[in-house]
Amino acid sequence: MEEVQSVYCNQHGQQDLKLICSHLLAGRNEPIGFYECEPEDMAWCNECEKALSKTRTDDEQDQWSQDCDYKIVCAVCWGSIKESNQIIKNPMNLTELEQKYTIQYPEVYRQLAENNMLDWGVSGSNWYHDTFPKLKANPPLLLFGYDIEIWNDQELVETSIDEMSDEEDYRNIHPDYQFIPFAQNGAGDLYAFQFDLQNNGEVPVVFIPHDDEEAEILAGNFQDFIFRQLLESVTEIDEDSMFYEEEEENLKQNLFNQLKTHEPYLTAKQIEILNTIYQRDLFEYTYKVPNGSSFETEGLVTFDEVEEIINQQLSFEHLNRRFNYTESPKP
């Protein structure tokens, strides 16, 4: 096992060694954020986190590290700096966002916000161990979804929108598109409302990859998007699944707990389909990829069955349409 490095601190004596960005060490009158890197031996502030999200190459990440200008501190000082700089996020004010960007959020999304269903608790490196277990009995929105992290941070939403509309943004998104992000996945890809396609109060949901110019429309409205997420999350079940448990009975309980909290935002037919699938036993199957290859997996529903259900239940003319977001949507 690798030995933990130590450092002598004038205040606390010999302690484990930690690294923090120079902004955190300088100290401020107000918290400036605290982001940790596993195994929790490095940390940086909110501004450094924003800069990191924009890096794409190894050279850019090297430059980012230089800009952070890391300093050595002891573990005790680290704890004090962390406590004084963690930012408690304020829930989003949807009305303010609507006024700022001249939009009207879908009613289902508003209901979810009002019922605190967007709240996954305080984020951080200890979230999975400290917060996640407390949420499992009454899961908030898509806690057990398909590789997704729901946002409940107004500043994060505004920053993301401002970045996409910036002429110098690397994605070069055409200004005729009106994307309002509400979530992201582990790779940094975005899930967003596409308000330029809004029709009679229905706002499509689009997937915007961080490393590709092609976006994909996933659903015609937010209700259908939730349903699709719940379906796709049980096509492949393994230890990386958020709802995974050693005992299948406990795994199923997580899914039924989620269905219970999500029922008010789904149709009766969608609830029936999910309830039927969740009652199945786990099974192994072979999925044939369009490129001709195949792989073995385990789940409660196959990819092919999900595709069939989506095509039958999510009727929408733009469903699964891919488009280049750098080009004008107008003919």
C-alpha positions in Angstrom: 0.0 0.0 0.0 1.3 3.5 -0.9 2.5 5.4 2.2 0.6 8.7 2.8 3.0 11.7 2.5 3.2 14.0 5.5 4.1 17.6 6.2 5.0 19.5 9.3 2.6 22.3 10.2 3.5 25.1 12.6 0.0 25.0 14.1 -0.7 21.3 14.1 2.6 19.5 14.0 3.2 16.5 11.7 0.1 15.7 9.6 -0.9 14.1 6.4 -0.1 16.2 3.3 -2.8 17.8 1.2 -2.9 20.2 -1.8 -5.2 23.1 -2.4 -5.4 25.8 -5.1 -3.8 29.1 -4.1 -7.2 30.9 -4.2 -8.4 28.7 -1.3 -5.2 29.3 0.7 -5.5 33.1 0.2 -8.9 33.1 2.0 -11.9 35.3 1.3 -14.7 36.9 3.4 -17.2 34.6 1.6 -17.0 30.9 0.7 -15.5 30.4 -2.8 -16.4 26.7 -3.2 -14.5 23.5 -2.4 -14.1 20.7 -5.0 -12.2 17.6 -4.0 -10.3 15.0 -6.1 -10.4 11.4 -5.0 -8.8 10.1 -2.8 -9.3 13.6 -1.3 -5.7 14.8 -1.4 -6.4 17.8 -3.8 -9.0 20.6 -3.8 -9.8 23.7 -5.7 -12.3 26.6 -5.7 -15.4 27.3 -7.7 -13.5 29.4 -10.3 -11.0 26.6 -10.9 -13.8 24.1 -11.2 -15.4 26.2 -14.0 -12.0 26.5 -15.8 -11.5 22.7 -15.5 -14.9 22.0 -17.1 -13.6 23.9 -20.2 -10.4 21.9 -20.6 -10.4 19.3 -23.5 -6.7 18.4 -24.1 -3.8 17.2 -21.9 -2.1 20.5 -22.6 -5.1 22.5 -21.4 -5.3 20.4 -18.2 -1.6 21.0 -17.6 -2.1 24.7 -18.0 -5.1 24.5 -15.6 -2.9 22.9 -13.0 -0.4 25.7 -13.3 -3.1 28.3 -13.0 -4.4 26.7 -9.9 -0.9 27.1 -8.4 -1.4 24.3 -5.8 0.0 24.8 -2.3 0.8 22.3 0.4 -1.3 22.3 3.6 -1.7 19.8 6.5 -4.9 17.7 6.8 -6.1 19.7 9.8 -5.8 23.0 7.9 -7.5 21.3 4.9 -10.5 20.5 7.1 -10.8 24.1 8.3 -10.5 25.5 4.8 -13.1 23.0 3.5 -15.6 23.9 6.2 -15.3 27.7 5.6 -15.5 27.5 1.8 -18.2 24.9 1.1 -21.1 26.7 -0.6 -24.7 25.8 0.4 -26.5 26.0 -2.9 -29.8 27.9 -2.9 -32.7 26.2 -4.7 -33.4 27.5 -8.2 -35.9 30.4 -8.6 -37.6 29.3 -11.7 -39.5 32.6 -12.1 -36.2 34.5 -12.2 -34.9 32.1 -14.8 -38.1 32.4 -16.9 -37.9 36.2 -16.8 -34.2 36.3 -17.6 -34.4 34.0 -20.6 -38.0 34.7 -21.7 -39.2 31.2 -21.3 -41.8 29.2 -19.4 -40.8 26.0 -17.8 -43.0 22.9 -18.4 -45.7 22.5 -15.7 -44.4 19.0 -14.8 -40.9 20.5 -14.1 -42.4 23.3 -12.0 -44.3 20.7 -9.9 -41.1 18.7 -9.4 -39.3 21.9 -8.2 -42.1 22.9 -5.9 -42.1 19.4 -4.3 -38.3 19.4 -3.8 -37.9 16.6 -6.3 -34.9 18.4 -7.9 -32.9 18.3 -4.6 -30.3 15.6 -4.4 -28.7 17.1 -1.3 -25.4 18.8 -0.8 -22.9 17.6 -3.5 -19.3 16.7 -2.8 -16.9 13.8 -2.6 -18.8 12.3 0.3 -22.2 12.5 -1.2 -22.4 8.8 -2.1 -21.6 7.7 1.4 -23.3 10.4 3.5 -26.3 11.7 1.5 -27.2 8.9 -1.0 -28.3 6.3 1.6 -30.8 8.9 3.0 -32.4 9.4 -0.4 -33.0 5.8 -1.3 -36.3 5.4 0.5 -37.9 8.4 -1.2 -35.8 9.0 -4.3 -35.8 12.5 -5.8 -36.0 13.0 -9.6 -34.2 10.3 -11.5 -31.9 9.4 -8.6 -31.8 5.9 -10.2 -31.9 7.2 -13.7 -29.7 6.4 -16.7 -26.3 8.2 -16.1 -27.8 11.6 -15.1 -27.3 14.2 -12.4 -30.2 16.6 -11.9 -29.3 20.2 -11.3 -30.8 22.3 -8.5 -28.4 25.2 -8.7 -29.5 28.4 -10.4 -25.9 29.7 -10.8 -24.9 26.4 -12.6 -27.9 26.8 -15.0 -27.1 30.4 -15.7 -23.4 29.8 -16.2 -24.1 26.9 -18.6 -26.5 29.0 -20.7 -24.1 31.9 -20.8 -21.3 29.6 -21.9 -23.4 28.2 -24.7 -24.3 31.6 -26.0 -20.7 32.9 -25.8 -19.3 33.5 -29.3 -15.9 32.0 -28.1 -17.5 28.8 -26.7 -15.8 25.8 -28.2 -19.2 24.2 -29.2 -20.1 27.2 -31.5 -23.9 26.6 -31.0 -26.0 28.5 -33.5 -27.9 31.4 -31.9 -31.2 30.2 -33.3 -31.2 27.3 -30.9 -32.5 28.0 -27.4 -31.2 25.3 -25.0 -31.9 25.5 -21.3 -29.9 22.8 -19.5 -31.3 21.0 -16.4 -28.9 18.1 -15.9 -25.7 16.4 -17.0 -24.1 13.0 -17.1 -20.8 11.8 -15.8 -19.0 12.7 -19.0 -20.2 16.3 -18.9 -22.8 15.9 -21.6 -25.9 18.0 -21.1 -29.7 17.3 -20.9 -31.6 20.5 -21.9 -35.0 21.8 -22.8 -35.1 23.0 -26.4 -37.4 26.0 -26.3 -37.1 26.8 -30.0 -39.2 23.7 -30.7 -41.8 24.5 -28.0 -45.3 23.8 -29.1 -48.5 24.3 -27.1 -46.6 24.3 -23.8 -44.7 21.1 -24.7 -41.0 21.6 -24.6 -38.8 18.8 -26.2 -35.8 17.4 -24.3 -32.4 17.2 -26.1 -29.1 15.5 -25.4 -26.1 17.7 -26.1 -22.7 15.8 -26.1 -19.6 17.7 -24.9 -17.4 16.3 -27.7 -19.7 16.1 -30.7 -21.6 18.6 -32.8 -24.6 16.4 -33.1 -27.4 16.7 -30.5 -30.3 14.2 -30.2 -33.9 14.9 -29.3 -34.9 12.3 -26.7 -38.6 13.2 -26.0 -41.3 15.6 -26.9 -41.9 16.7 -23.3 -40.5 16.3 -19.9 -42.9 13.7 -18.7 -41.9 11.4 -21.6 -38.3 12.1 -20.9 -38.7 10.9 -17.3 -40.4 7.7 -18.5 -37.6 7.1 -21.1 -35.0 7.5 -18.4 -36.7 5.0 -16.1 -36.9 2.5 -18.9 -33.3 2.8 -20.1 -31.9 2.6 -16.6 -32.9 -1.1 -16.3 -31.6 -2.3 -19.7 -28.1 -3.0 -18.2 -27.9 -3.7 -14.5 -24.5 -4.1 -12.8 -22.6 -2.8 -9.8 -22.3 0.6 -11.4 -26.1 1.0 -11.4 -27.2 3.6 -8.8 -29.9 1.3 -7.6 -27.7 -1.9 -7.5 -27.9 -4.2 -4.4 -26.4 -7.6 -3.8 -29.8 -9.0 -3.2 -32.2 -8.7 -6.1 -35.1 -8.2 -3.7 -33.4 -5.0 -2.4 -32.6 -3.9 -5.9 -36.2 -4.1 -6.8 -37.2 -2.2 -3.7 -35.1 0.7 -4.8 -36.9 0.7 -8.2 -40.3 0.5 -6.6 -39.4 3.3 -4.2 -38.5 5.5 -7.1 -41.7 4.6 -9.0 -43.7 5.6 -5.9 -42.2 9.1 -5.8 -42.4 9.5 -9.6 -46.0 8.4 -10.2 -47.5 11.9 -9.9 -45.4 13.0 -12.9 -46.2 10.0 -15.2 -49.2 8.8 -17.1 -51.3 5.8 -16.0 -50.0 3.8 -19.0 -46.4 4.7 -18.2 -46.8 3.6 -14.6 -48.4 0.3 -15.7 -45.5 -0.4 -18.1 -42.8 0.3 -15.5 -44.6 -1.6 -12.8 -44.8 -4.7 -15.1 -41.1 -4.5 -16.0 -40.0 -4.0 -12.4 -41.8 -7.2 -11.3 -39.7 -9.4 -13.7 -36.7 -11.4 -12.6 -33.3 -10.3 -13.8 -32.2 -12.1 -17.0 -29.2 -12.3 -19.2 -29.4 -11.5 -22.9 -27.3 -10.7 -26.0 -27.7 -7.4 -27.6 -26.7 -7.0 -31.3 -25.2 -3.5 -31.9 -26.1 -1.9 -35.3 -22.4 -2.1 -36.4 -22.6 -5.9 -36.3 -21.0 -6.6 -33.0 -22.8 -7.9 -29.9 -22.4 -8.1 -26.1 -23.8 -10.0 -23.2 -25.6 -8.1 -20.4 -28.2 -8.4 -17.7 -31.3 -6.4 -17.0 -35.1 -6.3 -16.6 -35.8 -5.3 -20.2 -33.8 -5.5 -23.5 -32.6 -2.6 -25.6 -34.8 -3.8 -28.4 -37.9 -3.9 -26.2 -37.2 -0.4 -24.9 -36.9 0.9 -28.4 -40.2 -0.7 -29.3 -41.9 0.9 -26.2 -40.5 4.3 -26.9 -41.7 4.2 -30.5 -45.1 3.2 -29.4 -45.6 5.4 -26.4 -43.6 8.6 -27.1 -45.2 9.7 -30.3 -43.4 12.8 -31.5 -42.3 13.8 -35.0 -38.8 14.8 -34.0 -38.2 11.7 -31.7 -34.5 10.5 -31.9 -33.7 13.1 -34.5 -30.0 14.1 -34.6 -28.9 17.5 -35.8 -25.8 19.6 -36.0 -26.2 22.4 -33.5 -23.6 24.6 -35.2 -25.9 25.0 -38.2 -29.1 27.0 -38.4 -32.3 25.0 -37.8 -34.1 27.2 -40.4 -34.2 25.8 -43.9 
